[in-house]
Amino acid sequence: MELFPTPSNPVPSGAVCGRIVARDGVGLRFARFPATKSCRGTVCLFGGRTEQAEKYFETIADLRRRGFAVATLDWRGQGGSDRLLKDPRKGFVRAFDDYELDLEVFIREVVYPDCPPPYFALAHSMGGAILIRAAKHSRRWFDRTVAVSPMIRIRLPAYDAAWRTVRLLRAFGLGRLLVPGGKPGDVMRRPFDGNKLTSDSARYARNAEIIELHPDLGLGAPTVAWVDEAFRAAAEFADPAYPSTLRHPILIVAAGNDEVVSTLATDRFAIRLLGGAGLVIPGARHEILQERTAVREQFWAAFDAFVPGSGA
């Protein structure tokens, strides 16, 4: 296993990269990075759907400057981890519960043995949803969690009709097909104009270059099964009592101009947290950590105020 640099995105110094295997036999790529000054603990970094460790080299550098070691993994079915279908560009998962198998082996074999405590989590989009579900299931691995644009509810026109459609398709055994209207090409090969992810053209180009030079890291549209699982998770999150059951400090940072997940649903979820807080960054698109510097600075100010020991 290795990490893949590009001219504009070098691998951070001191990286250790390897492979671990979840209980169901799926191989996962992980990477860890030592702190660059007196260590204040470890931040475990989790990306969203389609993403890979390389996309977060800048964020890893930001965390290390704050005195944290960093550990990250690629979720099953994407990045440098094992793909789950014959067509590796299809975004598939059998069940969102399977992602918790990834978390378990990552914590047990990478974080606890080799990373200094205390442990914090920073998760984006799908990664945020996975960590929130794990917290609901009483997985207390982290002292605090920061969820950025968590996938509380995906934004789709005719939401209820869309879910009925994917449930019907899956019932007929078509869960491995691309979702209707989904494109097989890699997400990051699409042009900057009209993208829903970031308003920063330079960071968008940097992330697109990763896939251009290392196409095996790319991923296309989701399958029917993945979308159905996202709807099922959203139905859980929609229960008004759900946030109050999370006995874990969570900061939820939402994007004001998010066209991928619902900012309104995310904000309502955050308001009901008993041990957490919510923040909406005006003008930000979905990928706050890949946004223009002014947006990222607002995020890091919130992170520094919430995570103990931040050296910023």
N, C-alpha and C positions, 0 to 999 in steps of 0.2 A: 504494500500500500504506500502511496505517496501523495503529496500535494502538488498542484500544478500552478506555476507562476505564469504571468504574462508580463510584457514590458512595463505596463502601468500598474501592475498589481503583484509585487514580489511576495514570496512566502516570508512571513515574520520570522525573525531569528529564533533559534532554539527549539524549533518545532519538532515534536515527536508524533509520528503518524503510524497507525497500525489498523489491524482488523480484529474485531471481536465477533462472536457468534451468539445470537439470541437463542432462547430455549427451544424455539421451533426450527432452528437450523439456518436462519437467515443471517448472512454475513453483513457486517456493518463497518464502515470506515469511521475512525475517530481520529482526532488530533488534540494535542495539548501543548500549551505554551507557558513557560515559566514567567513569573513576574519579572519586571525589569528593574525594580527597586524593592525596598523592604516590603515583604509580602503581607497583604491584608486579608488574604483568603483567595478563594477560587470562584470565578463566575462561570457557570455552565451555560453555554450559548447554543440555542436551538433555533434553526431557521424554519421557514414556512414551506409550503408545497413548491416543488420544482427547484428549491435552493440547495446549495452546497457550501462547504466550508470556505472555498475560495472567495465567495461573494462577501465574506465577512472579515477579510484581512484588515480592512480599515477599522472596523469596530473592535477587532481583537487588539489592535495597536492602541486604540482609545482606552480600552480597559486596562491594558498593561501599564500605560502611563499613570493610571489611577492607583497602581500598586497591587493589581490583581493578577493572579495566574488565570489562565483561561483553558477550558476544555470544551470540545464540541464534537458532535457526531452528525453524520448524514442519515436521515431517516431511511428506513427500508424503502426500496423502490425508486430511489433518486440519488443524485450526486455520485459518490464513489462507492455506495453500498450496493448490495445485490439487487438487481431488478427482478420483478416478480412475474413478468409475463414474457412470452417469446419476443414480442415487440417491445424493446426497452424504452421506447419513447412514450408509451402509454402510462399515465399516472394512475396506479392501481393500489388498492389495499383491500384485504378481505374484510377487515373490521377495524375501527379506530382503536379498539382494545389492543390490537397487535402492536401499536406504537408504544404501549406501555411495556411490552417485552423488550423493546429497544432501550427504553429508559432504564429498566432493571439491570440489564447486563452492562450498560454504560456506567452506571453508578457503582455497581459491584466490582467491575474489572478495571475501570479506568480512574474514576474519581476517588473512591475511598483508598485504594492502594497508593496512588501516585500524586494526588493533588492536595495541597494544604488547606485545612479548614480555616474559617467557617465557609459554608457553601451557599452561593446565591445563584439564581437562575435569571437569564435574560432570554426571552422567547418571542418570536415574531409569528403572527398570523396563525397558521395551522399549528405551529409549535406552541403558541400560547394556549390554544384550545386543548392540546394534548396535556399540557402541564396543569391546566385548571381541572380537567377530568381526573388526573392523577391525584390532585389535592383532595378532590371529592372522595376518592377511594382511599383516603387516609395515608397516602404516600408522603411522608414528611422528610424528604431528603434535603430540602433547602430552608435556610433561615428566612429568606425573603425571595419573592419572585416579582420580576418586572415583565409584564406582558404587553407587547407593542402591537397595536392593531390586531388584537386576538380575534380569531374566527368565531365570534359568538353567533353570527348569522350572516351567511353570504348574501350579497346583493344580486338579485335576479328579477327580471320582469316576470309577472305572473307566477309568483313564488309557489303558491299552493299547487297550481297546475303543473309546474315543472317537477315538483316532488312526486305528484301522482304519476307522471310520465316515467320517471326513473324507477319508481317502485314497481310499476307494471313491467318495464323492460327487465328489471332484475328478477322478478317473479318468473319470467319466461326463460331464465338462464342466460340473459344477455349482459350480465354485469361486467364482462371484460371488453365490451365494445366502448369506443369513445362516446362520450355524452353527445347527444344530438347537437350539431352545430360546432362541435369541437374540432380543432385543427391538429393534424398529426405533427406538424413542425414544432421545433423548439420555441418556447415562449420568448426567449431573449433574442431570437432572430428577427423579431418584428421591429418596424421602425419606431424611432422615438416619438414622432408626432402622433398624437392620439393615444399614447400609452396611459394606462391607469395607475402606474406604479410610482413614478417619481417625476418631479418637475425639474430635476437636475440632469441636464443632457450629458455632462461629463461623466457622472457616476453611472448613468445608464449605458453610455458607450463602454466604460470600463467593464461592466458586468456582461455586456454583449460580447466583448472581446474574449472573455473567459470561455464562452461556448464556441466562439468562432475558432479558437486555437485548440480547444480541448472538447470536441463535440460529444464525446462519451459521457460528459457530465450533464448534458442537456436533458430536458424533459418537455413533452408536449402537453396536450390537453388531458384532462382527467377522464377516467372511465365512468360508466354508469354506476359501478359499485362504489367508487370513491365519492361521487356526488351524493349518492344515497346515504352513505355514512356521514357526510357533512350535514345533511338535512337532519339525520337522527340526532347528531350531537347538538344541533341548534334547537331541536325540540326539547332536549334536556335542559339547555341553558335558559329556555324561555319560561321555565317554571319559576314564578316569583320567589319561591322559597329557596331555590338552588344557591344563590350567592351567600345567603346567611348561614349555610351549612359548612362553608369553607373556613376552617379554624387555622388560617395561615395568612400572614401578611402579604398582600398582593397589591402592586401598583399597576393599574391599567392605563396605558397611554394610547389614545385614539387619534386618528387623523381626521381633521375637519372636512377635507375634500375626498374622503375615501369612496371609491367606486367599486371596490372589491368586496368589502364587508360593510355591514350597516353600522355607522357611527351612532345612530340613535339607539339601536339595540345594545351596543357596547356600553354606552353611557348609562343606560338604565340598569344594566347588569352591575356596573361599577358602583352606582349609588347605593345598591342593596348590600354591598360587602360590609361585613361587620369588622373585619380586621384589615381593611385595605382602603384604597383611595383611587380616584379616577381623574384623568386630565385629558382634555381635548386640545390639540394643537391646531389653531386656525390655519387654513391654507395648505396644510400638509396632505399629500397623497398617501396611498396605502403603505408604501415602504419608507417609513419614517427614518430608519437608519441609513437609507440610501438617498435621502433627500438633500436639498441644498443646505449649505452650512447654517443659515439662520434658523432653519427648522431643527436641525440636529442639535444646535446649541440649546434650544429650549428643552429638547429631550434630555440632554445630559445634565442640565440643571435640575430637572426633576429626579433623575437617577441618583445624582450626588446627594440630594436631600433625603432620599428614601433608603439608600443602601448604606448601612453603617461602615465606617472605615474608608469611604471613598476619599482618595487623596487629592481630588481636584481642587 
